[in-house]
Amino acid sequence: MMNPKTYTILGCVFILVSGLIFTLERLRVAIVFVGENVSQGSFRASPLSPSIADNLASIIFLVISIVFFYKAKSGKKSKFKLQGRL
């Protein structure tokens, strides 16, 4: 079993990869938008931007990162115990 720090690092890596995939997809759409406008001579007002749900890989990496963060949080033992005082 891995320690909570390892789970936290893996969660950060997976969330960064998810963001990188989403950013590269948006960059690809912007490049295609510019290429279409230059080649056709006319242009749309704005590119059709993809949503987060359009790319299954970024969603999977995001879910995996959430799972790793949950495992990191549940693996830590609390230093303070709740006392039943009112």
C-alpha positions in Angstrom: 0.0 0.0 0.0 1.3 3.5 -0.9 1.5 6.3 1.6 -0.7 9.4 1.3 2.0 11.6 -0.1 2.4 9.2 -3.1 -1.4 9.3 -3.7 -1.3 13.1 -3.6 1.6 13.3 -6.1 -0.2 10.9 -8.4 -3.4 12.9 -8.1 -1.5 16.1 -9.0 0.1 14.4 -12.0 -3.2 13.0 -13.3 -5.0 16.4 -12.9 -2.2 18.1 -14.7 -2.3 15.6 -17.6 -6.1 16.0 -17.8 -5.6 19.8 -18.1 -2.9 19.4 -20.6 -5.0 17.2 -22.8 -7.9 19.6 -22.6 -5.6 22.6 -23.4 -4.1 20.8 -26.4 -7.5 20.0 -27.7 -8.6 23.6 -27.5 -5.3 24.7 -29.2 -6.0 22.3 -32.0 -9.5 23.8 -32.5 -8.0 27.3 -32.6 -5.4 26.3 -35.2 -8.0 24.6 -37.4 -10.2 27.7 -37.0 -7.4 30.0 -38.2 -6.5 27.6 -41.1 -10.1 27.5 -42.3 -10.5 31.2 -42.2 -7.3 31.8 -44.2 -8.1 29.2 -46.8 -11.7 30.2 -47.3 -11.4 33.9 -47.2 -14.5 34.2 -44.9 -14.7 33.4 -41.3 -17.0 32.6 -38.4 -17.1 35.0 -35.5 -15.6 32.5 -33.1 -14.3 28.9 -33.1 -16.5 26.0 -31.9 -14.8 25.4 -28.6 -14.9 21.9 -27.2 -16.4 21.3 -23.8 -14.8 19.2 -21.1 -17.3 16.3 -21.9 -16.1 16.1 -25.5 -12.8 14.4 -24.7 -13.2 11.1 -22.8 -9.5 10.9 -22.0 -9.5 14.1 -20.0 -12.6 13.0 -18.1 -10.9 9.7 -17.2 -7.7 11.3 -16.0 -9.8 13.8 -14.0 -11.7 11.0 -12.3 -8.5 9.1 -11.6 -7.0 12.2 -10.0 -10.1 12.6 -7.7 -9.8 9.0 -6.7 -6.1 9.4 -5.8 -6.9 12.6 -3.8 -9.6 10.7 -1.9 -7.3 7.9 -1.1 -4.7 10.3 0.1 -7.2 12.0 2.3 -8.6 8.8 3.7 -5.2 7.4 4.3 -4.1 10.1 6.7 -4.7 9.7 10.4 -6.0 12.8 12.1 -3.8 14.2 14.9 -6.8 15.6 16.7 -9.6 13.5 18.0 -13.0 15.0 18.4 -14.1 15.2 22.0 -17.7 14.7 22.9 -18.0 17.9 25.0 -20.8 20.5 24.6 
